[in-house]
Amino acid sequence: MRPPTLRLALLALCLSVLTPYLSAQSITLPPITFTGAPAFSQADLLKVSGLQPGATATQADLQSAAQHLGDTGLFSDINFESNATGLVYDLKPMPPANLLPATFTNFVWWTPAELTTALKTRVPLYTGVVPLTGNLQDAISAALKAMVAEKGVTAHIVAIAVSAQPGATPASISFAIDSPQVRVHTLTLVHASPAMQPRLDPVIKDQTNQPFDTNTSRTTITNALTSAYHDAGYLDMAVLNLVQAPPQVSSTSVDLDLTATLREGQPYQLFQLNWPGSDIISTADFNKHVKMKPGDMASDAALRQSLSVIAGAYFAKGFQDAKVQAPATFDHLSHHVSYTITVDPGPQYHIRSVKALGLSAEQQKQFDSAWHMNPGDFYDTTYLTNFLHNNSVLQTLAGYSATYNAVADPDTHLVDLTITFTKGGVLN
């Protein structure tokens, strides 16, 4: 569904009658010039205005031409006058903040560059950006609908304001085929070994029959394949290319058959995973819990699990910004890899306040008796979830769920923790 359109102030349409051109009831239009908006061609501006030099027009027609230009949403102010050279429209473009780049989600017959070229031909005044208001979005959607119809698809096109995160200012206007569904139909892998097939089958299943997004689907598929191989120790694996066959059109879907050509390489074994130790976690303690030993398959998943042992130890001591890194050193001849772990701990955070909301007096009493991360203590992000999941003392909170909000002061490194309990759900 298209989002609500922002309403801006009406354009100021000013008429200055300087010559007898406009005093007549109906006149023959002189040459027409547009100033103030060099980004747009004179031909496109004239096309949108609806005027034609040499044709007859009334004053109302001239005002309507200004309104047509204003209705695009591209201009904040329009004035026109006649002078010795003819009729002149002076345009004031909308501020850049009112214009967003256009993106295209699933028009699979064209590259982004091809779409831009086609739309510039079909939609006067389209330059790659779209105003938040006005009818240019509708004009682009209509052009896209016509282009898709030429491919044999009767499509419903939507234009959606897209933000980087919920509630943020829109960053682009995304045009998409809302129906029929454009989806990944099949994913065929070239040069995948039989030994890897059991790991690849779930990836293929997860990535097929999914909506196709020109901007993200190829990256998502590539990352999923790469992750499956890296978790199996194939650290040199690469997706050499990912191509699509011509779309298959039906009444209910536009199906894409994708083929990924792989270079597997050889699997690696771990030679060494070195943690020199620190005051937070010693080498001996790390080695007790490490998930990957020398001689094991060099799995990225096992490496992440091993590094999480160190990260968890730092988080428990209030180092919530700790960054754990383990750059790899490869021996490509023997197919061994070694990692040396380093930690940038960052500042240490402490609890400043803890509030529990939504509790009765009896529930608050039970909470206070069982809760042990208090002002002055290290802020441990894992404590809250472990407490709620494992603590059976909170009998009066059976049938409650909880959310929490931790606000950290970047200057004092103190944290205000608010836990809100709500009846319903599972306490975890």
C-alpha positions as CSV (number, residue, x, y, z in Angstrom):
1,M,0.0,0.0,0.0
2,R,1.3,3.4,-0.9
3,P,2.2,5.5,2.2
4,P,0.3,8.7,3.0
5,T,1.4,11.6,0.9
6,L,2.9,14.6,2.8
7,R,0.9,17.8,2.2
8,L,2.9,20.9,1.5
9,A,1.7,24.5,1.1
10,L,0.1,25.4,-2.2
11,L,2.4,26.8,-4.8
12,A,2.4,30.5,-5.2
13,L,1.3,31.1,-8.8
14,C,1.9,34.7,-9.7
15,L,0.8,36.4,-12.9
16,S,2.4,39.6,-14.1
17,V,0.7,41.0,-17.2
18,L,3.4,43.2,-18.9
19,T,2.2,43.1,-22.5
20,P,-1.0,42.9,-24.5
21,Y,-0.3,39.2,-25.0
22,L,-2.3,38.2,-22.0
23,S,-5.0,40.9,-22.1
24,A,-6.8,39.2,-24.9
25,Q,-9.5,36.7,-24.2
26,S,-7.6,34.2,-26.5
27,I,-4.1,34.7,-27.8
28,T,-1.6,33.0,-30.1
29,L,1.2,31.8,-27.8
30,P,4.7,33.3,-28.4
31,P,7.9,31.5,-27.8
32,I,7.9,29.9,-24.3
33,T,11.0,29.8,-22.0
34,F,11.5,28.2,-18.6
35,T,14.2,29.6,-16.2
36,G,15.5,28.7,-12.8
37,A,15.5,24.9,-13.3
38,P,18.5,24.0,-15.5
39,A,18.3,20.3,-14.4
40,F,15.2,19.9,-16.7
41,S,15.1,20.2,-20.4
42,Q,13.0,22.9,-22.0
43,A,11.3,20.3,-24.1
44,D,10.2,18.3,-21.0
45,L,9.0,21.4,-19.2
46,L,7.0,22.4,-22.2
47,K,5.5,18.9,-22.5
48,V,4.3,19.0,-18.8
49,S,3.0,22.5,-19.1
50,G,0.6,21.4,-21.9
51,L,1.3,24.6,-23.9
52,Q,2.6,24.9,-27.5
53,P,4.0,28.0,-29.1
54,G,1.8,29.1,-32.0
55,A,-1.3,27.6,-30.5
56,T,-4.1,29.7,-29.0
57,A,-4.5,29.9,-25.3
58,T,-6.4,31.9,-22.6
59,Q,-5.1,33.3,-19.4
60,A,-6.7,30.3,-17.6
61,D,-4.6,28.0,-19.8
62,L,-1.4,29.8,-18.8
63,Q,-2.3,29.4,-15.1
64,S,-3.2,25.8,-15.7
65,A,0.2,25.3,-17.2
66,A,1.8,26.6,-14.1
67,Q,-0.4,24.3,-12.0
68,H,0.6,21.3,-14.1
69,L,4.3,22.0,-13.4
70,G,3.5,22.6,-9.7
71,D,1.5,19.3,-9.5
72,T,4.7,17.3,-10.2
73,G,6.0,18.3,-6.7
74,L,9.3,19.4,-8.2
75,F,8.8,23.1,-7.7
76,S,8.1,25.2,-4.6
77,D,7.2,28.4,-6.5
78,I,6.3,29.3,-10.1
79,N,5.9,32.8,-11.7
80,F,5.2,33.7,-15.3
81,E,5.2,36.8,-17.3
82,S,5.5,38.0,-20.9
83,N,8.3,40.2,-22.2
84,A,9.9,41.1,-25.5
85,T,11.2,37.6,-26.1
86,G,7.9,35.8,-25.4
87,L,6.3,34.0,-22.4
88,V,8.7,33.2,-19.5
89,Y,8.0,30.8,-16.6
90,D,10.4,31.2,-13.7
91,L,10.6,28.1,-11.6
92,K,12.0,27.6,-8.1
93,P,13.0,23.9,-7.5
94,M,12.0,22.1,-4.4
95,P,14.8,21.9,-1.7
96,P,16.9,18.7,-2.0
97,A,15.4,17.5,1.3
98,N,12.1,17.1,-0.5
99,L,13.6,14.9,-3.1
100,L,14.6,11.2,-2.7
101,P,16.4,8.8,-4.9
102,A,14.3,6.3,-6.8
103,T,15.1,2.6,-6.3
104,F,13.6,-0.4,-8.0
105,T,12.9,-3.6,-6.2
106,N,12.0,-6.4,-8.7
107,F,11.8,-5.3,-12.3
108,V,13.8,-8.3,-13.4
109,W,13.8,-7.6,-17.1
110,W,16.1,-4.6,-16.8
111,T,19.3,-3.4,-15.0
112,P,19.0,-0.3,-12.9
113,A,20.8,1.7,-15.6
114,E,18.4,0.4,-18.2
115,L,15.4,1.3,-16.0
116,T,16.7,4.8,-15.5
117,T,17.2,5.4,-19.2
118,A,13.8,4.1,-20.1
119,L,12.0,6.2,-17.5
120,K,13.8,9.3,-18.5
121,T,12.4,8.7,-22.0
122,R,8.8,7.9,-20.8
123,V,8.4,10.3,-17.9
124,P,9.1,14.0,-18.5
125,L,11.1,15.7,-15.7
126,Y,12.3,12.3,-14.2
127,T,16.0,12.6,-13.4
128,G,16.5,9.8,-10.9
129,V,15.0,11.5,-7.9
130,V,11.3,11.7,-6.8
131,P,9.6,14.4,-4.7
132,L,7.8,13.5,-1.5
133,T,4.6,15.1,-2.8
134,G,3.0,15.6,-6.2
135,N,2.1,13.3,-9.1
136,L,5.6,12.3,-10.3
137,Q,5.4,9.1,-8.3
138,D,2.2,8.2,-10.1
139,A,3.7,9.0,-13.5
140,I,6.7,6.7,-12.8
141,S,4.4,3.9,-11.6
142,A,2.3,4.2,-14.7
143,A,5.3,4.1,-17.0
144,L,6.6,1.0,-15.1
145,K,3.2,-0.7,-15.4
146,A,3.3,-0.1,-19.2
147,M,6.8,-1.4,-19.5
148,V,5.9,-4.6,-17.5
149,A,2.8,-5.0,-19.6
150,E,5.0,-5.1,-22.7
151,K,6.6,-8.2,-21.1
152,G,3.2,-9.9,-20.8
153,V,2.6,-9.1,-17.2
154,T,-0.4,-7.2,-15.8
155,A,1.1,-5.8,-12.7
156,H,0.2,-3.7,-9.7
157,I,3.0,-1.2,-9.0
158,V,3.5,0.4,-5.6
159,A,5.8,3.2,-4.5
160,I,7.0,3.0,-0.9
161,A,9.1,5.5,1.2
162,V,11.9,3.4,2.6
163,S,13.8,4.3,5.8
164,A,17.1,2.8,7.1
165,Q,15.3,1.9,10.3
166,P,11.7,2.1,11.6
167,G,10.7,5.6,12.4
168,A,13.6,7.2,10.6
169,T,13.3,9.8,7.9
170,P,12.7,8.2,4.5
171,A,15.9,7.7,2.5
172,S,14.5,6.6,-0.9
173,I,11.3,5.9,-2.8
174,S,11.2,2.2,-3.8
175,F,9.1,1.1,-6.8
176,A,8.0,-2.5,-6.8
177,I,5.8,-5.0,-8.5
178,D,3.3,-5.8,-5.7
179,S,1.5,-8.5,-7.8
180,P,2.0,-10.9,-9.3
181,Q,4.7,-12.1,-7.0
182,V,8.3,-12.0,-8.4
183,R,10.1,-14.9,-6.8
184,V,13.2,-17.1,-6.9
185,H,11.9,-20.3,-8.5
186,T,15.0,-22.5,-8.6
187,L,18.6,-22.3,-7.6
188,T,21.1,-24.5,-9.4
189,L,24.7,-24.8,-8.2
190,V,27.5,-25.5,-10.6
191,H,30.7,-27.3,-9.4
192,A,29.2,-28.2,-6.0
193,S,30.8,-31.4,-4.7
194,P,28.6,-34.3,-3.5
195,A,30.3,-34.1,-0.1
196,M,28.8,-30.6,0.4
197,Q,25.3,-31.4,-0.9
198,P,23.8,-32.2,2.5
199,R,24.8,-28.7,3.7
200,L,23.7,-27.0,0.5
201,D,20.2,-28.6,0.3
202,P,18.9,-26.5,3.2
203,V,20.4,-23.4,1.7
204,I,18.6,-24.1,-1.6
205,K,15.4,-24.8,0.2
206,D,15.6,-21.5,2.2
207,Q,16.4,-19.4,-0.8
208,T,13.8,-20.7,-3.3
209,N,10.2,-19.7,-3.4
210,Q,11.2,-16.4,-1.8
211,P,10.4,-12.9,-3.1
212,F,13.1,-11.6,-5.4
213,D,14.7,-8.2,-4.7
214,T,17.1,-6.9,-7.2
215,N,19.0,-5.0,-4.5
216,T,19.4,-7.8,-2.0
217,S,18.6,-11.3,-3.2
218,R,21.8,-12.0,-5.0
219,T,23.8,-10.8,-2.0
220,T,21.6,-12.9,0.4
221,I,22.1,-16.0,-1.7
222,T,25.8,-15.5,-2.1
223,N,26.2,-14.9,1.7
224,A,24.1,-18.0,2.5
225,L,26.2,-20.2,0.2
226,T,29.5,-18.8,1.5
227,S,28.4,-19.3,5.1
228,A,27.6,-22.9,4.5
229,Y,31.0,-23.6,2.9
230,H,32.9,-21.6,5.6
231,D,31.1,-23.5,8.3
232,A,32.4,-26.6,6.7
233,G,36.0,-25.3,6.5
234,Y,36.1,-24.4,2.8
235,L,37.6,-21.0,3.5
236,D,38.7,-20.3,-0.1
237,M,35.2,-20.9,-1.5
238,A,33.8,-18.2,-3.8
239,V,30.6,-17.6,-5.8
240,L,32.1,-16.8,-9.2
241,N,28.8,-15.6,-10.7
242,L,25.1,-15.7,-10.1
243,V,23.0,-15.4,-13.2
244,Q,19.3,-15.6,-14.0
245,A,17.4,-17.2,-16.9
246,P,14.7,-15.2,-18.7
247,P,11.7,-14.8,-16.3
248,Q,8.9,-17.3,-16.6
249,V,5.6,-15.5,-16.5
250,S,2.3,-17.0,-15.2
251,S,-1.0,-15.5,-14.0
252,T,0.1,-15.7,-10.4
253,S,3.9,-15.2,-10.5
254,V,7.0,-14.2,-12.3
255,D,9.5,-17.0,-11.7
256,L,13.3,-16.7,-11.8
257,D,15.6,-19.6,-12.3
258,L,19.1,-18.7,-10.9
259,T,22.4,-20.5,-11.4
260,A,25.4,-20.0,-9.2
261,T,28.8,-21.1,-10.3
262,L,31.1,-22.0,-7.4
263,R,34.8,-22.4,-6.7
264,E,35.0,-24.7,-3.7
265,G,38.7,-25.0,-3.1
266,Q,39.9,-27.4,-0.3
267,P,38.8,-27.6,3.3
268,Y,41.1,-26.2,6.0
269,Q,42.0,-27.6,9.4
270,L,42.8,-25.6,12.5
271,F,46.5,-25.4,13.3
272,Q,46.3,-23.0,16.2
273,L,43.7,-20.9,18.1
274,N,45.8,-18.6,20.3
275,W,44.3,-16.5,23.2
276,P,47.2,-15.0,25.2
277,G,44.9,-14.5,28.2
278,S,43.9,-11.4,30.2
279,D,42.6,-10.4,33.6
280,I,39.1,-11.1,32.4
281,I,39.6,-14.6,31.1
282,S,42.8,-16.6,31.3
283,T,44.2,-18.9,28.6
284,A,43.4,-21.9,30.7
285,D,39.8,-20.9,31.2
286,F,39.4,-20.2,27.5
287,N,40.9,-23.5,26.5
288,K,38.4,-25.3,28.8
289,H,35.5,-23.9,26.9
290,V,36.9,-23.5,23.4
291,K,34.7,-25.1,20.6
292,M,37.5,-25.8,18.1
293,K,40.8,-27.7,18.7
294,P,43.9,-28.1,16.6
295,G,43.3,-30.6,13.9
296,D,39.5,-29.9,13.8
297,M,37.8,-28.6,10.6
298,A,38.3,-24.9,10.5
299,S,34.6,-24.0,10.8
300,D,33.6,-20.4,11.0
301,A,30.6,-21.4,13.2
302,A,33.0,-23.1,15.7
303,L,35.3,-20.1,15.6
304,R,32.3,-17.8,16.4
305,Q,31.3,-20.0,19.3
306,S,34.8,-20.0,20.6
307,L,35.1,-16.2,20.4
308,S,31.7,-15.9,22.2
309,V,33.4,-17.4,25.2
310,I,35.7,-14.5,25.4
311,A,33.0,-11.9,24.5
312,G,30.7,-13.3,27.2
313,A,33.4,-13.0,29.8
314,Y,34.0,-9.3,29.0
315,F,30.3,-8.6,28.8
316,A,29.8,-10.0,32.3
317,K,32.3,-7.5,33.6
318,G,30.6,-4.5,32.1
319,F,32.7,-4.2,28.9
320,Q,29.6,-3.9,26.6
321,D,31.5,-2.4,23.7
322,A,34.2,-5.1,23.7
323,K,35.3,-6.1,20.2
324,V,36.8,-9.5,19.8
325,Q,38.8,-10.2,16.7
326,A,40.7,-13.2,15.3
327,P,42.5,-12.5,12.0
328,A,43.4,-15.6,10.1
329,T,46.9,-16.7,9.0
330,F,46.7,-19.2,6.1
331,D,49.0,-21.9,5.0
332,H,47.6,-22.5,1.5
333,L,49.9,-25.4,0.7
334,S,49.0,-27.5,3.8
335,H,45.5,-26.0,4.1
336,H,45.9,-25.1,7.7
337,V,44.8,-21.9,9.3
338,S,45.8,-20.2,12.6
339,Y,44.0,-17.5,14.5
340,T,45.4,-15.1,17.2
341,I,42.7,-13.5,19.3
342,T,42.7,-9.9,20.4
343,V,40.2,-7.8,22.3
344,D,39.6,-4.1,22.4
345,P,37.6,-3.9,25.6
346,G,36.3,-0.3,25.4
347,P,34.9,1.4,28.6
348,Q,33.5,-0.5,31.5
349,Y,29.9,0.1,32.3
350,H,28.2,0.0,35.7
351,I,24.6,0.0,36.8
352,R,23.2,3.4,38.0
353,S,19.6,2.5,38.5
354,V,17.2,-0.5,38.1
355,K,13.4,-0.1,37.7
356,A,10.8,-2.8,37.4
357,L,7.5,-1.7,36.1
358,G,4.1,-3.4,35.9
359,L,4.5,-5.4,39.2
360,S,2.2,-5.6,42.2
361,A,3.6,-5.1,45.7
362,E,4.0,-8.9,46.2
363,Q,5.6,-9.3,42.8
364,Q,8.0,-6.4,43.5
365,K,9.0,-8.0,46.8
366,Q,9.8,-11.3,45.1
367,F,11.7,-9.5,42.3
368,D,13.8,-7.4,44.8
369,S,14.8,-10.5,46.8
370,A,15.9,-12.5,43.7
371,W,17.6,-9.7,41.7
372,H,21.3,-9.3,42.2
373,M,22.6,-6.7,39.7
374,N,22.3,-3.5,41.6
375,P,23.6,0.1,41.4
376,G,27.4,0.1,41.4
377,D,27.6,-3.4,39.9
378,F,29.0,-4.2,36.5
379,Y,26.3,-4.0,33.8
380,D,26.0,-7.5,32.3
381,T,23.8,-7.8,29.3
382,T,23.4,-11.5,29.7
383,Y,22.3,-11.3,33.4
384,L,18.8,-10.2,32.8
385,T,17.8,-12.8,30.2
386,N,19.5,-15.6,32.3
387,F,17.7,-14.3,35.4
388,L,14.3,-14.3,33.8
389,H,14.8,-17.7,32.1
390,N,16.3,-19.6,35.0
391,N,15.0,-18.0,38.2
392,S,12.1,-20.2,39.6
393,V,11.7,-17.9,42.6
394,L,9.5,-15.6,40.7
395,Q,6.4,-17.7,41.2
396,T,4.0,-14.7,41.1
397,L,5.3,-13.8,37.6
398,A,4.2,-17.1,36.0
399,G,2.4,-16.1,32.8
400,Y,4.2,-12.8,32.4
401,S,6.6,-11.6,29.7
402,A,9.2,-8.9,30.1
403,T,11.0,-6.4,27.9
404,Y,13.9,-4.2,29.0
405,N,15.5,-0.9,28.0
406,A,19.1,0.0,28.9
407,V,20.1,3.6,28.5
408,A,23.9,4.1,28.8
409,D,25.5,7.5,29.5
410,P,28.5,7.7,27.1
411,D,30.3,10.2,29.4
412,T,29.9,8.5,32.7
413,H,29.5,4.9,31.4
414,L,26.5,4.4,33.8
415,V,23.4,2.5,32.8
416,D,19.8,3.0,33.7
417,L,17.9,-0.2,33.3
418,T,14.1,-0.4,33.1
419,I,12.4,-3.8,33.0
420,T,8.7,-3.8,32.0
421,F,6.5,-6.8,32.9
422,T,3.3,-7.6,31.0
423,K,0.8,-10.3,31.6
424,G,0.8,-12.9,28.9
425,G,3.6,-14.7,27.1
426,V,6.6,-16.5,28.5
427,L,9.0,-14.9,31.0
428,N,12.3,-15.0,29.2
